[in-house]
Amino acid sequence: MQEFVIGVDIGGTNTVVGLVGPRGELQTSTIDTMPRTDPSLFVSRLCKEIATLQANVPAGNTIKGIGIASPAANSQRGTIEDPANFSWGTIDIVSMIREYFDTPIAITNDGNAAALGEMEYGVAKGMRNFIVITLGTGVGSGIVVDRRLLLGQNGWAGELGHVIIEEGGRECGCGRAGCLETYISAPGICRTTIELLANKSAVSGLRDIGHKDLTAQVVCEFAKNGDGIAIEAFGIAGEILGRWLANATAIFDPEAFILFGGVVNAGEILLKPVRSSFETHLMSFYRGRVQLMASQLQKGQAGVLGASVLISRPEYFTSHEPSEFGSTLSSTG
Amino acid sequence: MQEFVIGVDIGGTNTVVGLVGPRGELQTSTIDTMPRTDPSLFVSRLCKEIATLQANVPAGNTIKGIGIASPAANSQRGTIEDPANFSWGTIDIVSMIREYFDTPIAITNDGNAAALGEMEYGVAKGMRNFIVITLGTGVGSGIVVDRRLLLGQNGWAGELGHVIIEEGGRECGCGRAGCLETYISAPGICRTTIELLANKSAVSGLRDIGHKDLTAQVVCEFAKNGDGIAIEAFGIAGEILGRWLANATAIFDPEAFILFGGVVNAGEILLKPVRSSFETHLMSFYRGRVQLMASQLQKGQAGVLGASVLISRPEYFTSHEPSEFGSTLSSTG
């Protein structure tokens, strides 16, 4: 008998559902999240999809449980709590799924799921101390200390994107100003581009693009074609991120940082200035000792793989004294 | 039979040696560190003092080991590595003491010892996740995650004082610029005072004091007597520290911060602006949930108590898989 796990990766547009085999073999399917419609309809469609995948489990084997990665996940309560761009409010998703499946169910946020995925299936295999930085519409992280996720007192730890790096800086969606996220997320890179276009006189094809059509991907294309403003925008993001990774090194003494998410598709346009700034800002005794890597997991697979690790490797996730943390893994059993 | 532990707190001027009983009862004595003389003479004097205290252990009881708190301690190697203001270079202090005492010996830095002391004997008793910030000549920290010290891959974690908060900011002893320490340590508060005296025209008794005689304690006295420049200097330090504690909250989700060390003697002159800035800069869902406390341990006792916890509570200090971390606790046994 072998154990299979269901991984679910809830995104603002799509939700990927995966059946993960004992050696990480993966079958996935995708449904529309429809974050503006009734969440109970979402759960019903999701569970139908899970049931379809479950039917593919070879006879005699079992499903060990369902792991979920979601924005605004509260792993202790088993809830999704009013994520940006969703009109679900707070939903008790673990209980809702449990009405369909009598199995252990656990949930965590995207950053933590990414870290679990890297530790079990990605470039962090075998590492004890590392930090995954997720760079997309927002900036998050999953911090692993001694092969366990850093969760904190309420399960809220790891919000590296909401460290204030500039007093009175850019307005942030969190209600404050100057958060790291406002400088190095995809929209942050666009804000820097617009600032540069305002400050500089250089010729740039970016001047022909309306702000509504300006995305980090567009800026990246221009940078790859040699546009000076675009290259500088990524250079500034890289400088800020590199400095921040040096700060995180002083705090955590990690083996590696793993960059994950859409913005990392820019490749060397981003990574070169990150690396240079990182080594410049490190305390001398760390130089050359801390790895800076890009995730190698496939887009569309990383999330479900990471979510499944919540179930297949609960020891990465639970506290050292599980009795005090029993609500993390919810089960009807 | 009851177990006693020896705690040693090495400072730049004095070294406190303590005999700690099973309920934290403490007998201490103090020797001059003499950090500019031969370190083997220091070890010889230290061990003589330990032997004297050891003679006070009631018959039939044992010494469980010797715990040491020191600047620039490397807990994995058992060394003190070229601390600022010492001319010892790197010394293998654990091996040196072991030539006198056949007992487990462990060493850690001041910040970590302070955290261990608070967890076992101080205001952090019973807490799972908290951070001690040491504010003195330098700024350090001891970070406790799930009742274990955060050590990192090389035992170097927790250098909160060397997070860069201002690119191109004040020159720091670490060779870089803009580190938190250069703004909120005792010398940092003096630097701010001098800057204010240069920038402002206000009458201030501080203008009569030479820079050599200007200490954070002097600035504090003036602040307590209503000097505007002095009050503003502490206000700026408090604002910066409060913002940083809010950042550390986003990263760690702790129950509490505990401020420890000489600068904290300023009391409300410092704590009021820290508290105000902290609550202002916190993400909204943390407001009112994270405690900000001053250490209540007695000066001269905190260090030895914390150092002794290395031996009495090795579970706070060792990794989750002690076999891979065997060098932390060195023993001849």
Interface residues (C-beta under 8 A of the other chain):
Chain A: R128 N129 I143 V145 D146 R147 R148 L150 L151 G152 Q153 N154 G155 W156 A157 G158 E159 L160 H162 V163 I164 E167 C174 G175 R176 R243 A246 N247 A250 I251 F252 D253 P254 E255 H281 M283 S284 F285 Y286 R289 S319 H320 E321
Chain B: R128 N129 I143 V145 D146 R147 R148 L150 L151 G152 Q153 N154 G155 W156 A157 G158 E159 L160 H162 V163 I164 E167 C174 G175 R176 R243 A246 N247 A250 I251 F252 D253 P254 E255 H281 M283 S284 F285 Y286 R289 S319 H320
